[in-house]
Amino acid sequence: MPDRVPTSGRAPASYTDLVLCYGGSTHRTPFGWNKERFAPFVTYTDEAGGEHWLFDSFLCIEFVMVPYSINLGQKRTSGGREQWQELIDYWFGPDNGVNALEEAVGEAAARLGEPAGKRKVVMVMPDPIIYEEYADTNTSTTYWGELNGRRLDFAKASDRIAAYKWYIDSVRRLFDEADYRYVELAGFYIVSEDLATPGDGWNPELKRWEEVIPEVAEYLHALNESLCWIPYNRAAGYRNWKRFGIDYAYMQPNYFWDNKGEKPLSRFFSDIKANDLAMEFEFDDALLEKTAGSEVYRRRLREYMDGAKEHGIYGRKPLAYYHGQNTLYELSVSAAAEDRKLYHEFCRFVLDNPLRK
């Protein structure tokens, strides 16, 4: 497999606006990511009919492969090599995933001309869950499968790292073989939303991240790939994410769903500035005009946009965007007045990000 040019340091910052695209598990509706679904993420058509490039980066993410879990804490049987391969096959299927994104960007380029750079793709990495039943230490640690003729034992950090490297190499090989014109691999994503270590966080003995993530980060950096992570609000590791070798860390405010006042935005912005974190935006179908009480959720998304500007995050740090299962697409095709208004506000916010200038 041809390698990219190695780097002695971390992969350079190369994307500004990362949109989360959930897919891979059969419980998803819609299940696929075809070029039509990607289209409103690739470009934005303003109120005057002008078309613009929108997101410059796409996170291909999943945390379960029903009925299995590929993310610690989902209370399902842990996924093995078969499920990890199934995830890869999904994102590189014909007319789906990365191939569909390439098509969508190519069709937009035929209208707009070549984009300033290739659209970046960040690929999720499944968690190498130590036990077959994640919280039951009496269950198997050799459930994952074989690699190079040897059954891996996830009780050993070296075997969890080996599984990570197999996955990384498999994904990179597919990108190299495809030789895409419009998209490129920019890095990988830690799917666990907390990085518990002894003395910090929930059940670190079931995770032991300190044994594997720094070495995986080092491996990625040697390949000129970045490592990305999005913890929930004040999740374990949010203060010491740089020690793991992570390049991009965006914290979730979780304010969008906070009806008890437990996650104030003022504290969130103080936390991310104190710990040099970037920001994840979050919204879902609760803000669609057709949903009862939706005005509360539209206001909260606008508070995110205003707060990012007020606190100096906008234009200084990269941003990530969670939009539920398919909410941004739903906004893009909605005829409802409040949806159209918010859609244009949000897309203009992304489009005008000063980091893109």
N, C-alpha and C positions, 0 to 999 in steps of 0.2 A: 504494500500500500504506500503510495507516495505521501510523504509528510510535508506539511507546510514549513516555511522557514522558521526555525526555532528562535526563541527570544530569551535573553538572559533575565529579563524582568517580566512584569505582568503584561498581559495583552493590553494594548492601548484602548482607551475609551473610544467606542466606535458607533454608539447609537444613543438616541436621546429620548425617544417615545416608544415604549415597549408595551404592546397590547397582548393580553392573555387570551389564548385560544384553547379552550378545553375540548379534548377529543381523544377517542381511543376505546372507551368502554361502551358496551352495548346499551347502557342505561341512558346515554345521551340522546336528546332530541333537539335538533336534528343530529343524526349520527355522524354524517360526513362533513368534511370541509372541502367543498368544491370551489371552482373559480368564481361562481356567482356569489357564494357566501363570503368569499374573501374580498370581493370587489369594493364594497363600501369602507373597508379598512385600508385598502390600497390607495384610493383616491376619494376626494370629497368634492361635491359639486355645490357651489355656493348659491345664494338666492338670486344672483344675477346670471346664473348658468355657467359660471367659470369653473373649470375643473382643476384641482390641485392635488399634488401628492400628499398623503396623510401620514400614516404611521411609517416610521423607518425601520421598525423592528417588531418581531412576532415571537411570542413565547408559546411553543407547542407543549401543552401541559396536560397531565392526567394524574390522578392519585388512586384510582381503583381500576381493576380490569375485572369487572363482575364475572364470577362471585369472589374474586381474589382482591387483596389489597397490595398496592405497591408503595404504600405510604404508612409509616408507623402510626398506630393509634386508631385505625379504622374499624377495629373489632371484627375483622375478617381473617380468613386463612391467608397467610403470606404468599404472595406470588413468587414463582420461581423463574428459571430461565425461559420456560415456555411463554409465560406472560410478558416477560421483558421483550422477547422477540416479537410477540404479537403486537406490542405497542410500537416497536420499530416498523413492523410491516404496515400498520395502520398509517403512520405519518408519511410513509414512502410508497403508498399504494398508487395504482394508476388513477389519474384524474382526481386525486385526493391529497390533502396535506401539503407537503412541500412542493410536490409536482404541480398541484393546483395553484399554489401561490405564485410559482414561476409563470404559469399561464396567465394569471390575473395581472401580474406586473407587466408581462410582455404585451398584453392587449392594451393596457393603459399607455405603455411607451409608444405604441403605434399612433395613439392620439396626441400625446403630450410631448413626445420626444424622450430621449433617454433620461432616466432619473440621475440626480447628481452622484449617486452611488448605489451599489447593490442594496436591496432590502436585507436586513440581518435576521437570521433565525437563531433562536436560543432553544435548545432541546432539553426537556425535562430528563432527569436521571431518577429512576426508581430507587427507593430506599432498599439497601440490603438488610432486611429485617432479620435479626439474629435468630429468633425462634419461629417455628412454623405457625404457632398461635402466639401472636406477638407478646402477650403478657404472661404466658404460661411457660415458665422456665423448665418444665418437665417435657416439653415437646421438642421435636427434632431441630437440630441446627444444621443438618445435612440435606434438607429438603430441596434446596435450590436446583441442584442438578450438577452435571459434569462440565468441566472445562479442560480441554486438552487431555481427555482420557482420565481425569481424576475428579472424584466427587468432592465438591467444595464443602467446607465446614465453616459456617458463619460464626461459630464461637471464636474463630481466629480472625483477627483484624486483617491479616495478609490475604485471606480468602475473600473477605468483603471488598477489599481494594481490588483484587483480581477481577471480581464480577463488575465493579465499576469500570475498570479499564477495558474489559471485553465490550461493554455497552458503548463506551466512548469510541473505541476503535471501530465498532460496527457502524455507528452513525457517521463517523468521519469518512469511512470507506464509501458509503453511499453518496455522500456529497462529492467526493473526489471523482467517483465513477460517472456521476451525472453531469459534472462540469457545467453547472447552471450559468446562464447568462445574466439573470436578474436578481438572484438571491444567493446568499452565502451563509455558511455557518459562522456564528460569532461566539458561541460558547454553550455552556450547559448550566442547568438549573437544579438546585437542591430542593426536592419536593417537600421535605419536612419543614414545617413552619416554625419549629423551635429547634435549637441546637443545645440541648441539655448536656451539661457536664457536671462532674461531682461538685456539689454545693450550689448549683445554679440550674433550677428547672425541675421538671416532672420526670421521675424515674430514669435518671441518667444511666442506670445499670442496664436498662433495656436498649440503650442507644449507642453509647460509647463513641460519640462523634469525634471526640478528640483523637481517637485512634486511627481514623480514616480520612476525614475531610482535609486536613492539611496536606497529606500526601497526594490525595486526588487533585487538589489545587495545584500543587507543584507539577504534577504530571500534565495538567492542562496548560499551565503556563509554558512549559517546555515545548508544547505543540502550538503555541501562540493562540490559545483559546481562553476565553474568560470564564469566570465562575460567578453565578448570579444566585441571589437568595431573597425571599420576601417573607420575613417573619410577621406574625400577627402582633398586635399592639403589646409592647413590652414583653415579648416572648424571650425565653432563655436564649442568650447569645446576642441579644440586640446591642449590648454594650461592648462586646469583645469580638464582633464579627471579623474584624481585620486580622485577628490572630489565627483565624482559620484559613486565610489566604483568599478570601472572597473579594471579588472586584466590584461587583454591583450589589448593594444591599438596600432594598426599599422596605420601609416599615408600613404596615397597614394601620390606618387610623382606627378602623372599626366603628367610627362615629356614625356612619351612614345608618347602621341598625341599632344605635344606642338610644333606647327610649327611656333609660333610667338615669342619664347624666353621669355615667360611670367612666366615660372615655372622652373628656373634654378636648376640643381641638387645641386650646391654648397649651395644655400639657403635652399633647402630641408634638406640636411644633417645637416646643422647648426640648423634648427628648431627641428629636431627630437632629436638631442643630447641635446639641451637646455631644452627640455620638456620630456625627458626620454621616448620617443616613440620608438616603433619598426617600421619596414619597411614592406610595402607591395610592392612586385614586380607586374608588370602589363604588359601584352602583349595580342595581339589578332591576327586574321588572316592576318593583315597587314604585318606581318613578314614572311609569307610563301613565298617560292621562286616563286610560281605561281602568286603572286600578284605584279602588277607593282609598282616599287619604293620600294620594300620590303627591300632592303639593308639598307635603313635609319632606319627602325624599328628593324632589327637585331642588328644594331650598338647600338641602344638605350638600348636594353635589355642587351647587353654586358657592356654598361656603368653602368647599375644598379649593375651587378655582381662585376665589378671592383670597383665601388664607395663604395659598402657595405664593401669590404675588406679594401680599402684605408682609410675609415673614421671610422674603428673599430666597425662597426655594425655586420658584419659577425663574428660569434663565441661569440658575447656578448649579442645579443638580438634575440628573436625568430623572424621568418620570415613568411610572408603570401604571397600567390601567386594567382593572378588573371590571368586567361588565356582565357578571353572571353567566348564564348559559349562552345568551344570544341577544342581550338587550341593545347593544349598539346597532346591530343589524335591524332590530325591530324599530328603533328610533329612526333609522335611515329610510325605512319604507312606510312609516306611519304618516297618515294624512291629518292626524289630530293637531290642532293649533299649538297646544302647549308642548307637544312632542317635537314639532317642527322647530319651534323657537329654541328649545333647549338643545336640540341636535346641532343647530347652526352655532350656538354659543360655544358648545363643547368642541366642535371640530375647529372652530376658529382659535380656541385656546390652544389646541394641539398644534395647529398649523403655524401659529405665531410664536411658538416657543423660541425665545431668544437664543437658546443653545444651538438651534439649527441654522443660524445665520452664518 
